[in-house]
Amino acid sequence: MKCPGCASWYTAVPEERQPGDARPAASGSRPHKPVAPGPAPSAEVAPGPTGTAVATEPPPVLTTFTPSEVAPSAEVHPDAPEAEVSSAKAGPPLVGVAVCFLAAAALVTASFQSTASVAQPLAAVGLILGTAGALVVGGEKPARLALPLGGACGSGLVLIVAWFVPSLLGPGYQVSRARSDYDPDAVRVVPLRVASGGSGALEPGGYADASQAALQQGYIRVRIARATVAPVQVVDSKKRYTKQPFLAVTVQIQHLGNGERVRLVHWGTTGERTVPDAVATANGRKLALVNTDPDMPVGVSYGQDLFPGKSASDLLLFDPPVAGAPVRLDLPAEAWGGHGAFRFRIPGPMVTHANKQAR
């Protein structure tokens, strides 16, 4: 037979058993018939023509190793992830760094007027995050509490100073806290003369004394230039006047120079835009507006541009009041694109009466 391991040829010989060395048959199996022993094999075997050889080498021996001789394998540590987590926790918490950054940002932004409005929100966010971060890492090393607690304390200090001692944050923060009561739609009284007393207040009903004060809304200031009861000149080459006298009120509108130009539209017109009528009353009686069509009175302007720093005037005609009676005049601010109405009280002495005859 040929050995599959070393490719050598050998002769297989049946195993000889000594008498009485019979192995017990397995339970449930049939007994084997006794086999007569054959002749003993010769020690020397002459080489035959077949080229077979007697196996003289011992069969291969399997080598066994004791557990102590086995090479140790790579050790597996089930606690390795915990070690990595603990090593990661050894560094500073990111939330602590973020809280310190917020506290510093709140302090810096409070120093400038343009960014002071975001100082308190930044400090509030830093205080909340710092407190939450301190609670999260509270059971760990005390050194890890330094950044969250430090940032929270810094943010809280910025809030306390901003609320109670804002002057410590610098002039920029103080200026940003200043609140202006300026209302562009509010009508304000502007005295015409500094020495005049009592001209800065409105009379009952919201009327201003036309002889002592002007009214202002935004960058538009209005005053009553004069009031006259007389025939009115009309646009004509012969300088013709109306036959009957009227109350002619000259209104002066001034652009104070801030903002864009405005378009003045005569009261009671609906051409460019709808502007309500001006209303005049005397002794509780409404004075009717005068329509001189087809003639156009000199001084009446149905539409003109008013540029910054310039002034313009317009003329209003009413039925004449009783001599000496004060006149209350309501001028809708829509004439220059404003809101509300300008109210003047024209005292009796301010209304002049002329005896000019009609031509």
BALOBA-1460 file (C-alpha; in Angstrom, 3 decimals):
// residues 359
<rec num="1" residu="m" x="0.000" y="0.000" z="0.000"/>
<rec num="2" residu="k" x="1.133" y="3.553" z="-0.581"/>
<rec num="3" residu="c" x="1.375" y="5.947" z="2.362"/>
<rec num="4" residu="p" x="-0.587" y="9.100" z="1.599"/>
<rec num="5" residu="g" x="1.794" y="11.131" z="3.800"/>
<rec num="6" residu="c" x="5.276" y="10.153" z="2.575"/>
<rec num="7" residu="a" x="4.311" y="8.416" z="-0.705"/>
<rec num="8" residu="s" x="6.194" y="5.196" z="0.367"/>
<rec num="9" residu="w" x="4.985" y="1.725" z="-0.364"/>
<rec num="10" residu="y" x="4.534" y="-0.784" z="2.468"/>
<rec num="11" residu="t" x="2.924" y="-4.159" z="3.183"/>
<rec num="12" residu="a" x="-0.027" y="-4.320" z="5.579"/>
<rec num="13" residu="v" x="0.188" y="-7.272" z="8.027"/>
<rec num="14" residu="p" x="-2.795" y="-8.380" z="10.193"/>
<rec num="15" residu="e" x="-2.355" y="-7.758" z="13.935"/>
<rec num="16" residu="e" x="-1.505" y="-10.863" z="15.975"/>
<rec num="17" residu="r" x="-3.374" y="-11.335" z="19.252"/>
<rec num="18" residu="q" x="-2.272" y="-13.445" z="22.167"/>
<rec num="19" residu="p" x="-4.550" y="-16.121" z="23.456"/>
<rec num="20" residu="g" x="-6.990" y="-14.758" z="25.994"/>
<rec num="21" residu="d" x="-6.578" y="-11.233" z="24.664"/>
<rec num="22" residu="a" x="-9.910" y="-11.236" z="23.001"/>
<rec num="23" residu="r" x="-11.739" y="-7.952" z="23.259"/>
<rec num="24" residu="p" x="-15.305" y="-8.130" z="24.409"/>
<rec num="25" residu="a" x="-17.773" y="-7.709" z="21.680"/>
<rec num="26" residu="a" x="-19.908" y="-4.678" z="21.758"/>
<rec num="27" residu="s" x="-23.353" y="-5.173" z="23.173"/>
<rec num="28" residu="g" x="-25.926" y="-5.807" z="20.549"/>
<rec num="29" residu="s" x="-23.392" y="-6.835" z="17.888"/>
<rec num="30" residu="r" x="-22.932" y="-10.241" z="16.402"/>
<rec num="31" residu="p" x="-20.007" y="-12.413" z="17.593"/>
<rec num="32" residu="h" x="-17.223" y="-12.727" z="15.118"/>
<rec num="33" residu="k" x="-16.075" y="-16.062" z="13.916"/>
<rec num="34" residu="p" x="-12.652" y="-17.077" z="15.124"/>
<rec num="35" residu="v" x="-9.973" y="-16.694" z="12.548"/>
<rec num="36" residu="a" x="-7.152" y="-19.194" z="12.441"/>
<rec num="37" residu="p" x="-3.783" y="-17.601" z="12.891"/>
<rec num="38" residu="g" x="-1.712" y="-17.522" z="9.789"/>
<rec num="39" residu="p" x="1.975" y="-18.160" z="9.463"/>
<rec num="40" residu="a" x="4.312" y="-15.642" z="10.995"/>
<rec num="41" residu="p" x="5.728" y="-13.189" z="8.491"/>
<rec num="42" residu="s" x="9.308" y="-13.574" z="7.538"/>
<rec num="43" residu="a" x="11.764" y="-11.035" z="8.798"/>
<rec num="44" residu="e" x="13.393" y="-10.649" z="5.459"/>
<rec num="45" residu="v" x="11.392" y="-10.060" z="2.335"/>
<rec num="46" residu="a" x="13.134" y="-10.380" z="-0.955"/>
<rec num="47" residu="p" x="12.446" y="-7.572" z="-3.301"/>
<rec num="48" residu="g" x="9.985" y="-8.632" z="-5.899"/>
<rec num="49" residu="p" x="9.447" y="-7.410" z="-9.341"/>
<rec num="50" residu="t" x="6.474" y="-5.378" z="-8.228"/>
<rec num="51" residu="g" x="8.758" y="-2.872" z="-6.477"/>
<rec num="52" residu="t" x="6.865" y="-2.948" z="-3.210"/>
<rec num="53" residu="a" x="8.824" y="-2.352" z="0.015"/>
<rec num="54" residu="v" x="8.271" y="-3.270" z="3.600"/>
<rec num="55" residu="a" x="7.471" y="-0.326" z="5.841"/>
<rec num="56" residu="t" x="10.344" y="0.066" z="8.239"/>
<rec num="57" residu="e" x="9.580" y="3.632" z="9.501"/>
<rec num="58" residu="p" x="7.401" y="4.066" z="12.532"/>
<rec num="59" residu="p" x="3.993" y="5.587" z="11.964"/>
<rec num="60" residu="p" x="3.801" y="9.329" z="12.386"/>
<rec num="61" residu="v" x="3.341" y="10.434" z="15.960"/>
<rec num="62" residu="l" x="0.912" y="13.218" z="16.785"/>
<rec num="63" residu="t" x="2.453" y="15.782" z="19.041"/>
<rec num="64" residu="t" x="0.281" y="16.999" z="21.881"/>
<rec num="65" residu="f" x="0.799" y="20.135" z="23.915"/>
<rec num="66" residu="t" x="-0.123" y="20.896" z="27.454"/>
<rec num="67" residu="p" x="-2.292" y="23.962" z="28.181"/>
<rec num="68" residu="s" x="0.752" y="25.689" z="29.663"/>
<rec num="69" residu="e" x="2.645" y="25.355" z="26.393"/>
<rec num="70" residu="v" x="-0.122" y="26.931" z="24.274"/>
<rec num="71" residu="a" x="0.785" y="30.462" z="23.156"/>
<rec num="72" residu="p" x="-1.383" y="33.034" z="24.904"/>
<rec num="73" residu="s" x="-3.922" y="34.705" z="22.633"/>
<rec num="74" residu="a" x="-4.747" y="38.405" z="22.566"/>
<rec num="75" residu="e" x="-6.414" y="39.410" z="25.781"/>
<rec num="76" residu="v" x="-9.920" y="40.806" z="25.484"/>
<rec num="77" residu="h" x="-10.831" y="43.470" z="27.994"/>
<rec num="78" residu="p" x="-14.568" y="43.980" z="28.247"/>
<rec num="79" residu="d" x="-13.958" y="47.187" z="30.193"/>
<rec num="80" residu="a" x="-12.099" y="48.865" z="27.301"/>
<rec num="81" residu="p" x="-15.106" y="51.070" z="26.220"/>
<rec num="82" residu="e" x="-15.498" y="52.286" z="29.789"/>
<rec num="83" residu="a" x="-11.829" y="53.186" z="29.835"/>
<rec num="84" residu="e" x="-12.252" y="55.190" z="26.635"/>
<rec num="85" residu="v" x="-15.293" y="56.974" z="28.029"/>
<rec num="86" residu="s" x="-13.466" y="57.813" z="31.232"/>
<rec num="87" residu="s" x="-10.494" y="59.114" z="29.264"/>
<rec num="88" residu="a" x="-12.854" y="61.228" z="27.121"/>
<rec num="89" residu="k" x="-14.447" y="62.671" z="30.251"/>
<rec num="90" residu="a" x="-11.064" y="63.655" z="31.572"/>
<rec num="91" residu="g" x="-10.928" y="66.673" z="29.229"/>
<rec num="92" residu="p" x="-12.900" y="69.911" z="29.729"/>
<rec num="93" residu="p" x="-16.642" y="69.685" z="28.872"/>
<rec num="94" residu="l" x="-17.614" y="71.430" z="25.663"/>
<rec num="95" residu="v" x="-20.626" y="73.025" z="27.315"/>
<rec num="96" residu="g" x="-18.310" y="74.764" z="29.765"/>
<rec num="97" residu="v" x="-16.268" y="76.248" z="26.935"/>
<rec num="98" residu="a" x="-19.448" y="77.425" z="25.207"/>
<rec num="99" residu="v" x="-20.754" y="79.056" z="28.393"/>
<rec num="100" residu="c" x="-17.494" y="80.932" z="28.934"/>
<rec num="101" residu="f" x="-17.630" y="82.131" z="25.342"/>
<rec num="102" residu="l" x="-21.201" y="83.402" z="25.814"/>
<rec num="103" residu="a" x="-20.248" y="85.282" z="28.968"/>
<rec num="104" residu="a" x="-17.314" y="86.943" z="27.203"/>
<rec num="105" residu="a" x="-19.459" y="87.785" z="24.171"/>
<rec num="106" residu="a" x="-22.110" y="89.390" z="26.392"/>
<rec num="107" residu="l" x="-19.492" y="91.565" z="28.066"/>
<rec num="108" residu="v" x="-17.961" y="92.649" z="24.747"/>
<rec num="109" residu="t" x="-21.253" y="93.424" z="23.002"/>
<rec num="110" residu="a" x="-22.383" y="95.530" z="25.962"/>
<rec num="111" residu="s" x="-19.476" y="97.891" z="25.343"/>
<rec num="112" residu="f" x="-20.785" y="99.072" z="21.959"/>
<rec num="113" residu="q" x="-23.982" y="100.972" z="21.320"/>
<rec num="114" residu="s" x="-24.800" y="99.118" z="18.094"/>
<rec num="115" residu="t" x="-24.577" y="95.654" z="19.711"/>
<rec num="116" residu="a" x="-25.619" y="96.422" z="23.286"/>
<rec num="117" residu="s" x="-29.141" y="95.143" z="22.656"/>
<rec num="118" residu="v" x="-27.906" y="91.519" z="22.403"/>
<rec num="119" residu="a" x="-25.805" y="91.607" z="25.587"/>
<rec num="120" residu="q" x="-28.579" y="90.569" z="27.953"/>
<rec num="121" residu="p" x="-29.901" y="87.722" z="25.734"/>
<rec num="122" residu="l" x="-26.390" y="86.289" z="25.417"/>
<rec num="123" residu="a" x="-25.850" y="86.482" z="29.171"/>
<rec num="124" residu="a" x="-29.209" y="84.815" z="29.850"/>
<rec num="125" residu="v" x="-28.411" y="81.912" z="27.504"/>
<rec num="126" residu="g" x="-24.981" y="81.540" z="29.110"/>
<rec num="127" residu="l" x="-26.493" y="81.426" z="32.598"/>
<rec num="128" residu="i" x="-28.986" y="78.721" z="31.619"/>
<rec num="129" residu="l" x="-26.424" y="76.559" z="29.789"/>
<rec num="130" residu="g" x="-23.864" y="76.957" z="32.563"/>
<rec num="131" residu="t" x="-26.327" y="75.865" z="35.235"/>
<rec num="132" residu="a" x="-27.429" y="72.873" z="33.157"/>
<rec num="133" residu="g" x="-23.827" y="71.887" z="32.430"/>
<rec num="134" residu="a" x="-22.907" y="72.048" z="36.114"/>
<rec num="135" residu="l" x="-25.809" y="69.748" z="36.976"/>
<rec num="136" residu="v" x="-24.806" y="67.244" z="34.277"/>
<rec num="137" residu="v" x="-21.162" y="66.920" z="35.387"/>
<rec num="138" residu="g" x="-21.930" y="67.368" z="39.077"/>
<rec num="139" residu="g" x="-21.157" y="63.742" z="39.980"/>
<rec num="140" residu="e" x="-17.758" y="63.715" z="38.296"/>
<rec num="141" residu="k" x="-14.467" y="65.290" z="39.175"/>
<rec num="142" residu="p" x="-14.761" y="68.730" z="40.790"/>
<rec num="143" residu="a" x="-12.243" y="70.098" z="38.290"/>
<rec num="144" residu="r" x="-14.775" y="69.579" z="35.493"/>
<rec num="145" residu="l" x="-17.188" y="71.975" z="37.212"/>
<rec num="146" residu="a" x="-14.837" y="74.934" z="36.836"/>
<rec num="147" residu="l" x="-15.796" y="75.962" z="33.296"/>
<rec num="148" residu="p" x="-19.602" y="75.572" z="33.557"/>
<rec num="149" residu="l" x="-19.770" y="77.296" z="36.937"/>
<rec num="150" residu="g" x="-17.340" y="80.015" z="35.883"/>
<rec num="151" residu="g" x="-19.284" y="80.773" z="32.709"/>
<rec num="152" residu="a" x="-22.607" y="80.754" z="34.555"/>
<rec num="153" residu="c" x="-21.285" y="83.121" z="37.221"/>
<rec num="154" residu="g" x="-19.862" y="85.452" z="34.566"/>
<rec num="155" residu="s" x="-23.141" y="85.518" z="32.644"/>
<rec num="156" residu="g" x="-25.125" y="86.128" z="35.802"/>
<rec num="157" residu="l" x="-22.805" y="88.966" z="36.781"/>
<rec num="158" residu="v" x="-23.319" y="90.633" z="33.400"/>
<rec num="159" residu="l" x="-27.092" y="90.432" z="33.881"/>
<rec num="160" residu="i" x="-26.947" y="91.910" z="37.388"/>
<rec num="161" residu="v" x="-24.727" y="94.781" z="36.288"/>
<rec num="162" residu="a" x="-26.899" y="95.462" z="33.230"/>
<rec num="163" residu="w" x="-30.038" y="95.650" z="35.369"/>
<rec num="164" residu="f" x="-28.840" y="97.503" z="38.444"/>
<rec num="165" residu="v" x="-25.527" y="99.241" z="37.638"/>
<rec num="166" residu="p" x="-25.535" y="99.819" z="33.849"/>
<rec num="167" residu="s" x="-22.959" y="102.592" z="34.142"/>
<rec num="168" residu="l" x="-20.272" y="99.953" z="34.784"/>
<rec num="169" residu="l" x="-20.754" y="98.613" z="31.246"/>
<rec num="170" residu="g" x="-19.623" y="101.883" z="29.691"/>
<rec num="171" residu="p" x="-21.202" y="104.854" z="27.922"/>
<rec num="172" residu="g" x="-22.137" y="102.833" z="24.849"/>
<rec num="173" residu="y" x="-24.480" y="100.643" z="26.869"/>
<rec num="174" residu="q" x="-25.998" y="103.624" z="28.655"/>
<rec num="175" residu="v" x="-26.762" y="105.361" z="25.365"/>
<rec num="176" residu="s" x="-28.414" y="102.212" z="24.021"/>
<rec num="177" residu="r" x="-30.708" y="102.132" z="27.063"/>
<rec num="178" residu="a" x="-31.987" y="105.632" z="26.408"/>
<rec num="179" residu="r" x="-35.600" y="105.542" z="25.299"/>
<rec num="180" residu="s" x="-36.972" y="108.297" z="23.115"/>
<rec num="181" residu="d" x="-40.610" y="109.324" z="23.300"/>
<rec num="182" residu="y" x="-40.445" y="110.756" z="19.801"/>
<rec num="183" residu="d" x="-43.570" y="110.020" z="17.784"/>
<rec num="184" residu="p" x="-43.430" y="111.095" z="14.126"/>
<rec num="185" residu="d" x="-47.232" y="111.371" z="14.020"/>
<rec num="186" residu="a" x="-47.528" y="113.487" z="17.156"/>
<rec num="187" residu="v" x="-48.360" y="117.172" z="16.725"/>
<rec num="188" residu="r" x="-46.101" y="119.440" z="18.785"/>
<rec num="189" residu="v" x="-46.382" y="123.079" z="19.680"/>
<rec num="190" residu="v" x="-43.425" y="125.250" z="18.664"/>
<rec num="191" residu="p" x="-43.334" y="128.766" z="20.182"/>
<rec num="192" residu="l" x="-42.792" y="131.548" z="17.665"/>
<rec num="193" residu="r" x="-41.065" y="133.736" z="20.248"/>
<rec num="194" residu="v" x="-38.994" y="132.498" z="23.139"/>
<rec num="195" residu="a" x="-40.119" y="135.324" z="25.419"/>
<rec num="196" residu="s" x="-43.804" y="134.607" z="24.971"/>
<rec num="197" residu="g" x="-45.325" y="132.834" z="27.916"/>
<rec num="198" residu="g" x="-47.787" y="129.991" z="27.789"/>
<rec num="199" residu="s" x="-47.354" y="129.335" z="24.066"/>
<rec num="200" residu="g" x="-45.996" y="125.832" z="24.519"/>
<rec num="201" residu="a" x="-49.309" y="124.331" z="25.623"/>
<rec num="202" residu="l" x="-52.416" y="123.552" z="23.635"/>
<rec num="203" residu="e" x="-55.698" y="125.163" z="24.522"/>
<rec num="204" residu="p" x="-58.820" y="123.128" z="25.294"/>
<rec num="205" residu="g" x="-59.778" y="121.079" z="22.273"/>
<rec num="206" residu="g" x="-56.161" y="120.792" z="21.116"/>
<rec num="207" residu="y" x="-55.934" y="124.249" z="19.522"/>
<rec num="208" residu="a" x="-52.755" y="126.320" z="19.451"/>
<rec num="209" residu="d" x="-52.708" y="130.120" z="19.585"/>
<rec num="210" residu="a" x="-51.842" y="131.067" z="16.013"/>
<rec num="211" residu="s" x="-50.334" y="134.365" z="17.140"/>
<rec num="212" residu="q" x="-47.815" y="132.706" z="19.457"/>
<rec num="213" residu="a" x="-47.043" y="129.189" z="18.187"/>
<rec num="214" residu="a" x="-46.625" y="126.966" z="15.184"/>
<rec num="215" residu="l" x="-47.445" y="123.267" z="14.971"/>
<rec num="216" residu="q" x="-45.054" y="120.556" z="13.852"/>
<rec num="217" residu="q" x="-45.419" y="116.924" z="12.821"/>
<rec num="218" residu="g" x="-42.243" y="115.076" z="11.918"/>
<rec num="219" residu="y" x="-40.190" y="117.419" z="9.753"/>
<rec num="220" residu="i" x="-43.165" y="119.569" z="8.615"/>
<rec num="221" residu="r" x="-43.905" y="122.783" z="10.500"/>
<rec num="222" residu="v" x="-47.047" y="124.831" z="9.856"/>
<rec num="223" residu="r" x="-48.004" y="128.302" z="11.032"/>
<rec num="224" residu="i" x="-50.657" y="130.904" z="10.229"/>
<rec num="225" residu="a" x="-48.864" y="133.743" z="8.503"/>
<rec num="226" residu="r" x="-51.821" y="136.167" z="8.451"/>
<rec num="227" residu="a" x="-55.615" y="136.380" z="8.354"/>
<rec num="228" residu="t" x="-57.435" y="139.186" z="6.544"/>
<rec num="229" residu="v" x="-61.048" y="140.062" z="5.784"/>
<rec num="230" residu="a" x="-61.062" y="141.907" z="2.452"/>
<rec num="231" residu="p" x="-61.703" y="141.489" z="-1.271"/>
<rec num="232" residu="v" x="-59.268" y="138.983" z="-2.757"/>
<rec num="233" residu="q" x="-57.159" y="139.565" z="-5.826"/>
<rec num="234" residu="v" x="-57.624" y="137.038" z="-8.615"/>
<rec num="235" residu="v" x="-55.224" y="135.964" z="-11.313"/>
<rec num="236" residu="d" x="-55.753" y="138.526" z="-14.056"/>
<rec num="237" residu="s" x="-53.631" y="140.839" z="-16.135"/>
<rec num="238" residu="k" x="-55.534" y="143.820" z="-14.744"/>
<rec num="239" residu="k" x="-54.988" y="142.842" z="-11.078"/>
<rec num="240" residu="r" x="-58.685" y="142.457" z="-10.512"/>
<rec num="241" residu="y" x="-60.262" y="141.832" z="-7.076"/>
<rec num="242" residu="t" x="-63.393" y="140.044" z="-6.033"/>
<rec num="243" residu="k" x="-66.508" y="142.104" z="-5.429"/>
<rec num="244" residu="q" x="-67.185" y="140.880" z="-1.893"/>
<rec num="245" residu="p" x="-64.746" y="140.483" z="0.987"/>
<rec num="246" residu="f" x="-63.668" y="137.067" z="2.253"/>
<rec num="247" residu="l" x="-61.674" y="135.728" z="5.156"/>
<rec num="248" residu="a" x="-58.317" y="134.969" z="3.550"/>
<rec num="249" residu="v" x="-56.006" y="132.819" z="5.706"/>
<rec num="250" residu="t" x="-52.414" y="132.421" z="4.519"/>
<rec num="251" residu="v" x="-50.887" y="129.115" z="5.710"/>
<rec num="252" residu="q" x="-47.115" y="128.694" z="5.632"/>
<rec num="253" residu="i" x="-45.664" y="125.163" z="5.445"/>
<rec num="254" residu="q" x="-41.964" y="124.653" z="6.146"/>
<rec num="255" residu="h" x="-39.796" y="121.594" z="5.418"/>
<rec num="256" residu="l" x="-37.184" y="121.386" z="8.186"/>
<rec num="257" residu="g" x="-34.579" y="119.713" z="6.003"/>
<rec num="258" residu="n" x="-34.758" y="116.102" z="7.215"/>
<rec num="259" residu="g" x="-36.157" y="113.540" z="4.835"/>
<rec num="260" residu="e" x="-37.343" y="113.571" z="1.257"/>
<rec num="261" residu="r" x="-39.372" y="116.191" z="-0.531"/>
<rec num="262" residu="v" x="-43.122" y="116.236" z="-0.017"/>
<rec num="263" residu="r" x="-45.963" y="117.041" z="-2.347"/>
<rec num="264" residu="l" x="-48.347" y="119.741" z="-1.128"/>
<rec num="265" residu="v" x="-51.945" y="119.409" z="-2.268"/>
<rec num="266" residu="h" x="-54.602" y="122.050" z="-1.681"/>
<rec num="267" residu="w" x="-57.286" y="121.252" z="0.893"/>
<rec num="268" residu="g" x="-60.587" y="120.073" z="-0.501"/>
<rec num="269" residu="t" x="-59.172" y="118.678" z="-3.752"/>
<rec num="270" residu="t" x="-59.287" y="115.147" z="-5.173"/>
<rec num="271" residu="g" x="-56.867" y="115.447" z="-8.077"/>
<rec num="272" residu="e" x="-53.507" y="113.947" z="-7.080"/>
<rec num="273" residu="r" x="-54.891" y="112.504" z="-3.848"/>
<rec num="274" residu="t" x="-57.954" y="113.084" z="-1.740"/>
<rec num="275" residu="v" x="-57.446" y="115.788" z="0.880"/>
<rec num="276" residu="p" x="-60.314" y="116.701" z="3.234"/>
<rec num="277" residu="d" x="-61.563" y="120.260" z="3.420"/>
<rec num="278" residu="a" x="-60.169" y="122.737" z="5.891"/>
<rec num="279" residu="v" x="-62.781" y="123.712" z="8.490"/>
<rec num="280" residu="a" x="-63.173" y="127.178" z="10.058"/>
<rec num="281" residu="t" x="-65.601" y="128.118" z="12.830"/>
<rec num="282" residu="a" x="-66.331" y="131.406" z="14.594"/>
<rec num="283" residu="n" x="-68.538" y="131.674" z="17.668"/>
<rec num="284" residu="g" x="-69.700" y="128.114" z="17.059"/>
<rec num="285" residu="r" x="-70.736" y="128.839" z="13.472"/>
<rec num="286" residu="k" x="-69.045" y="127.055" z="10.583"/>
<rec num="287" residu="l" x="-67.605" y="129.375" z="7.974"/>
<rec num="288" residu="a" x="-68.256" y="128.120" z="4.457"/>
<rec num="289" residu="l" x="-65.415" y="127.636" z="2.010"/>
<rec num="290" residu="v" x="-65.459" y="130.054" z="-0.912"/>
<rec num="291" residu="n" x="-65.313" y="128.915" z="-4.530"/>
<rec num="292" residu="t" x="-64.305" y="131.709" z="-6.911"/>
<rec num="293" residu="d" x="-64.588" y="129.760" z="-10.166"/>
<rec num="294" residu="p" x="-63.833" y="130.617" z="-12.902"/>
<rec num="295" residu="d" x="-61.454" y="133.053" z="-11.243"/>
<rec num="296" residu="m" x="-58.476" y="131.792" z="-9.277"/>
<rec num="297" residu="p" x="-57.377" y="133.805" z="-6.257"/>
<rec num="298" residu="v" x="-53.757" y="134.854" z="-6.073"/>
<rec num="299" residu="g" x="-51.927" y="132.701" z="-3.527"/>
<rec num="300" residu="v" x="-53.928" y="129.519" z="-3.956"/>
<rec num="301" residu="s" x="-51.722" y="126.545" z="-4.878"/>
<rec num="302" residu="y" x="-53.375" y="123.304" z="-5.897"/>
<rec num="303" residu="g" x="-50.138" y="121.319" z="-5.990"/>
<rec num="304" residu="q" x="-46.442" y="121.994" z="-5.474"/>
<rec num="305" residu="d" x="-43.263" y="120.218" z="-4.354"/>
<rec num="306" residu="l" x="-41.734" y="121.171" z="-1.033"/>
<rec num="307" residu="f" x="-38.009" y="120.396" z="-0.813"/>
<rec num="308" residu="p" x="-35.955" y="120.038" z="2.381"/>
<rec num="309" residu="g" x="-35.068" y="123.392" z="3.902"/>
<rec num="310" residu="k" x="-37.700" y="125.238" z="1.867"/>
<rec num="311" residu="s" x="-41.118" y="126.671" z="2.684"/>
<rec num="312" residu="a" x="-44.318" y="127.241" z="0.735"/>
<rec num="313" residu="s" x="-47.636" y="128.955" z="1.361"/>
<rec num="314" residu="d" x="-51.244" y="128.360" z="0.447"/>
<rec num="315" residu="l" x="-54.376" y="130.511" z="0.700"/>
<rec num="316" residu="l" x="-57.730" y="129.484" z="2.163"/>
<rec num="317" residu="l" x="-60.928" y="131.527" z="1.606"/>
<rec num="318" residu="f" x="-63.948" y="131.459" z="3.925"/>
<rec num="319" residu="d" x="-67.015" y="133.565" z="4.536"/>
<rec num="320" residu="p" x="-66.064" y="136.510" z="6.750"/>
<rec num="321" residu="p" x="-66.678" y="136.102" z="10.502"/>
<rec num="322" residu="v" x="-68.128" y="138.626" z="12.863"/>
<rec num="323" residu="a" x="-65.656" y="141.405" z="13.528"/>
<rec num="324" residu="g" x="-63.455" y="140.685" z="16.525"/>
<rec num="325" residu="a" x="-64.517" y="137.059" z="16.852"/>
<rec num="326" residu="p" x="-61.751" y="134.445" z="17.150"/>
<rec num="327" residu="v" x="-61.611" y="131.821" z="14.425"/>
<rec num="328" residu="r" x="-60.803" y="128.160" z="14.924"/>
<rec num="329" residu="l" x="-59.156" y="126.497" z="11.951"/>
<rec num="330" residu="d" x="-58.676" y="122.743" z="11.382"/>
<rec num="331" residu="l" x="-56.098" y="121.825" z="8.724"/>
<rec num="332" residu="p" x="-56.000" y="118.106" z="7.744"/>
<rec num="333" residu="a" x="-52.385" y="116.897" z="7.572"/>
<rec num="334" residu="e" x="-53.148" y="114.861" z="4.444"/>
<rec num="335" residu="a" x="-52.284" y="118.000" z="2.479"/>
<rec num="336" residu="w" x="-48.563" y="117.107" z="2.883"/>
<rec num="337" residu="g" x="-48.956" y="113.377" z="3.484"/>
<rec num="338" residu="g" x="-49.248" y="113.550" z="7.265"/>
<rec num="339" residu="h" x="-51.798" y="112.176" z="9.712"/>
<rec num="340" residu="g" x="-54.426" y="113.849" z="11.823"/>
<rec num="341" residu="a" x="-55.122" y="117.575" z="11.791"/>
<rec num="342" residu="f" x="-53.388" y="120.805" z="12.806"/>
<rec num="343" residu="r" x="-55.681" y="122.975" z="14.902"/>
<rec num="344" residu="f" x="-55.169" y="126.702" z="15.316"/>
<rec num="345" residu="r" x="-57.138" y="129.355" z="17.142"/>
<rec num="346" residu="i" x="-56.780" y="132.686" z="15.389"/>
<rec num="347" residu="p" x="-57.469" y="135.399" z="17.983"/>
<rec num="348" residu="g" x="-59.708" y="138.294" z="17.028"/>
<rec num="349" residu="p" x="-56.928" y="140.945" z="17.070"/>
<rec num="350" residu="m" x="-54.932" y="138.856" z="14.587"/>
<rec num="351" residu="v" x="-57.711" y="139.114" z="11.969"/>
<rec num="352" residu="t" x="-57.325" y="142.380" z="10.105"/>
<rec num="353" residu="h" x="-60.148" y="144.091" z="8.205"/>
<rec num="354" residu="a" x="-59.329" y="146.058" z="5.079"/>
<rec num="355" residu="n" x="-61.706" y="148.446" z="3.305"/>
<rec num="356" residu="k" x="-60.221" y="147.860" z="-0.133"/>
<rec num="357" residu="q" x="-62.878" y="148.388" z="-2.761"/>
<rec num="358" residu="a" x="-63.366" y="145.914" z="-5.515"/>
<rec num="359" residu="r" x="-62.047" y="146.999" z="-8.882"/>
